[in-house]
């Protein structure tokens, strides 16, 4: 998953970078405001995630529709206190 964040000033940027570093998140600094650079960075990450998802499916590492429905049904029960 990717998130594009535009800070409003240098202080916000420093706080955000400190947070990302403290949580050991992977991020790409200084992509720039060039729309093509931003789009290319997004597409690179998106394609990487697609490749990883396809590899998981090929390994058989996925849930069936019935399993997903059961997962959400169980989650609703827990949230509703049932």
C-alpha positions as CSV (number, residue, x, y, z in Angstrom):
1,X,0.0,0.0,0.0
2,X,1.2,3.5,-0.8
3,X,0.3,6.9,0.5
4,X,1.3,10.2,-1.0
5,X,1.6,13.0,1.6
6,X,2.3,16.6,0.9
7,X,3.4,18.5,4.0
8,X,2.7,22.2,4.3
9,X,6.0,23.3,5.8
10,X,9.5,22.2,6.8
11,X,8.4,21.5,10.4
12,X,5.6,19.2,9.4
13,X,8.0,17.4,7.1
14,X,10.5,16.9,9.9
15,X,7.8,15.5,12.2
16,X,6.6,13.2,9.6
17,X,10.1,11.9,8.8
18,X,10.8,11.4,12.5
19,X,7.6,9.4,12.9
20,X,8.3,7.2,9.8
21,X,11.8,6.6,11.0
22,X,10.7,5.7,14.5
23,X,8.2,3.2,13.2
24,X,10.8,1.8,10.7
25,X,8.5,2.5,7.7
26,X,10.0,2.3,4.2
27,X,9.6,5.5,2.3
28,X,11.0,7.4,-0.6
29,X,12.1,11.0,0.3
30,X,12.5,13.8,-2.3
31,X,10.3,12.3,-5.0
32,X,9.8,15.9,-6.0
33,X,6.7,17.7,-7.1
34,X,7.2,16.8,-10.8
35,X,3.9,15.0,-11.6
36,X,5.7,12.5,-13.9
37,X,8.2,11.6,-11.1
38,X,5.3,11.1,-8.6
39,X,3.4,9.0,-11.1
40,X,6.4,6.8,-11.9
41,X,7.1,6.2,-8.2
42,X,3.5,5.3,-7.7
43,X,3.5,2.9,-10.7
44,X,6.7,1.3,-9.6
45,X,5.3,0.5,-6.2
46,X,1.9,-0.5,-7.6
47,X,3.5,-3.0,-10.0
48,X,5.7,-4.4,-7.2
49,X,2.6,-5.0,-5.1
50,X,0.8,-6.7,-8.1
51,X,3.8,-9.0,-8.6
52,X,3.9,-9.9,-4.9
53,X,0.2,-10.6,-4.9
54,X,0.5,-12.8,-8.0
55,X,3.3,-14.7,-6.4
56,X,1.2,-15.3,-3.3
57,X,-1.6,-16.7,-5.4
58,X,0.7,-19.0,-7.3
59,X,2.0,-20.3,-3.9
60,X,-1.6,-21.0,-2.9
61,X,-1.5,-18.3,-0.2
62,X,-5.0,-16.8,-0.5
63,X,-8.5,-17.0,1.0
64,X,-11.5,-18.3,-0.8
65,X,-14.7,-16.3,-1.0
66,X,-16.3,-18.4,1.7
67,X,-13.3,-17.8,4.0
68,X,-13.5,-14.1,3.5
69,X,-17.3,-14.0,4.2
70,X,-16.7,-16.0,7.4
71,X,-13.9,-13.7,8.4
72,X,-16.2,-10.7,8.0
73,X,-19.1,-12.4,9.8
74,X,-16.9,-13.2,12.7
75,X,-15.6,-9.7,12.8
76,X,-19.1,-8.3,12.8
77,X,-20.0,-10.6,15.7
78,X,-17.0,-9.4,17.7
79,X,-17.8,-5.7,17.0
80,X,-21.4,-6.1,18.0
81,X,-20.5,-8.1,21.2
82,X,-22.3,-11.2,20.1
